[in-house]
């Protein structure tokens, strides 16, 4: 059984700054994958991963899981918009 709970974060100013930067970098990665997929027409997630992963890790400094999550969400968003 899984349970999801919501908690209110109360970060100190430094934590809030880091969290905000992480959100900005994730959003940039999401938008960049959307733009790349739209321009190239590549719909395959593996091909998108190969084309964007290393650059996005280097540019954003995000952990691997967040870069991959941004790519997956971008792929899903464009697929949804297309239908």
Steps between C-alpha positions, in 0.01 A plus 500: 500500500623848417395822660570847371521781748540870446734697719574869510869569444653771711848543353745751634607773253797299365289186449229708332759642262631153408147365457409793276812447286420130468147578384632752247754251359238222481262734316778601260577134427130422446460793259822417314390139443160622379666741258746234376228241447274752326778612265640155418184291517679232703232322699700209635594550865829314463607719208400814691703376795806446283461843341443706814614323818871585520457860390223558751700344784795725416294818456265463796701301751183310586517145629446227244149415621376857457642530148332171405173605667496830309550312172221253578259777602583699185441195282166434670394865473570518128334166436193623688497831312526318169193286572 
